[in-house]
Amino acid sequence: MRFVDTNVFIYEVIQSPKRDYEIADRILGRIQNGEEAVTSLQVIQEVVDWFHYNRRRKESGTFILALNSYLSLVKLAASWDNFVSVVDYMNKKQISFVDSLTLQIMKENGITEIYSNDKDFDRITWVKRIWE
């Protein structure tokens, strides 16, 4: 099982740049066709925030309903303990809060692969980033 990062959803929405959109579209197509994957509520919130920041608020509801149709995509929530535990990690690895939370959720669930175009994940030795 692989974790799906924020940028996969954003590239799908904006359909640009072309190569990244095509990769994101293939990834989401595989999940739509039953490939088991995981994302987090924090990633989903990041996408919704992107809609709001880019004055596309109406699309956030469409996005949520579309995610609901991905039956093989598990949506996990982080706990308060997860939030607290990533602070040290975030500072030591110079990785954003949401990415650090993603890593914590992955580790807790035995997930070592992530669909992402974010090269920050390449600095984490136990994570394999997949962008194809």
C-alpha positions in Angstrom: 0.0 0.0 0.0 1.2 3.5 -0.8 0.5 6.9 0.7 -0.9 9.6 -1.7 0.6 13.1 -1.1 -1.1 16.4 -1.7 0.6 17.2 -4.9 -1.0 14.2 -6.7 -4.4 15.8 -6.1 -3.3 19.3 -7.0 -1.8 18.3 -10.3 -5.0 16.4 -11.1 -7.1 19.5 -10.4 -5.0 22.0 -12.3 -4.0 19.6 -15.1 -0.6 21.2 -15.2 2.3 20.9 -15.8 1.4 18.4 -18.4 3.9 15.6 -17.4 3.0 15.9 -13.7 -0.7 15.9 -14.5 -0.4 12.8 -16.6 1.5 11.0 -13.8 -1.0 12.1 -11.2 -3.9 11.1 -13.5 -2.4 7.6 -13.9 -1.9 7.2 -10.1 -5.4 8.2 -9.3 -6.7 6.0 -12.2 -5.0 3.0 -10.6 -6.6 3.8 -7.2 -10.0 4.4 -8.9 -9.6 0.9 -10.4 -9.0 -0.7 -7.0 -5.3 -0.2 -6.1 -5.2 0.1 -2.3 -3.7 3.4 -1.1 -3.8 5.7 1.9 -3.9 9.4 2.4 -4.6 11.6 5.5 -7.2 14.1 6.5 -4.3 16.6 6.8 -3.5 16.1 3.1 -7.1 16.5 2.2 -7.3 19.6 4.3 -4.2 21.0 2.5 -6.0 20.4 -0.9 -9.2 22.1 0.4 -7.0 25.0 1.7 -5.5 25.3 -1.8 -9.0 25.6 -3.3 -9.9 28.4 -0.9 -6.6 30.2 -1.3 -7.0 30.1 -5.1 -10.6 31.4 -4.9 -12.0 28.0 -6.1 -14.0 27.3 -2.9 -16.9 25.7 -4.8 -14.6 23.0 -6.1 -13.6 21.8 -2.6 -17.0 20.1 -2.2 -16.6 18.4 -5.6 -13.2 17.2 -4.5 -14.4 15.8 -1.2 -17.2 13.9 -3.0 -14.8 12.6 -5.6 -12.5 11.3 -2.9 -15.4 9.5 -1.4 -15.8 7.6 -4.6 -12.3 6.2 -4.3 -13.3 3.1 -2.3 -9.8 1.7 -2.1 -8.3 4.9 -0.7 -8.1 4.8 3.1 -8.4 8.2 4.7 -6.5 8.3 8.0 -6.6 10.9 10.8 -3.6 12.0 12.9 -3.9 12.2 16.6 -2.8 15.0 18.9 0.1 12.7 20.0 1.1 12.5 16.3 1.2 16.3 16.2 3.4 16.6 19.2 5.8 13.7 18.1 6.6 15.3 14.8 8.0 18.6 16.1 11.5 17.2 16.8 11.5 15.3 13.5 10.3 18.4 11.6 13.2 20.5 13.0 15.9 17.9 12.5 15.0 16.9 8.9 13.9 20.4 7.8 10.6 19.0 6.5 7.2 20.8 6.6 4.8 20.0 9.4 2.3 18.2 7.1 5.1 16.2 5.5 6.4 15.2 8.9 2.9 14.2 9.9 2.6 12.2 6.7 5.8 10.4 7.7 4.5 9.7 11.1 1.3 8.3 9.8 3.2 6.2 7.3 5.5 4.8 10.0 2.6 3.9 12.3 0.9 2.0 9.5 3.9 0.3 8.1 3.8 2.2 4.8 7.2 2.8 3.2 6.2 4.1 -0.3 4.6 7.4 -1.2 3.2 8.8 -4.4 4.6 12.3 -4.4 6.6 14.7 -6.6 8.0 16.2 -3.4 11.8 15.5 -3.3 12.0 16.2 0.4 10.9 12.7 0.9 14.1 11.5 -0.8 16.0 12.5 2.3 14.2 9.9 4.4 16.1 6.6 4.1 13.1 4.3 4.9 10.8 6.0 2.3 10.6 5.2 -1.4 9.1 8.1 -3.4 7.2 7.0 -6.5 6.4 9.4 -9.3 5.4 7.3 -12.3 
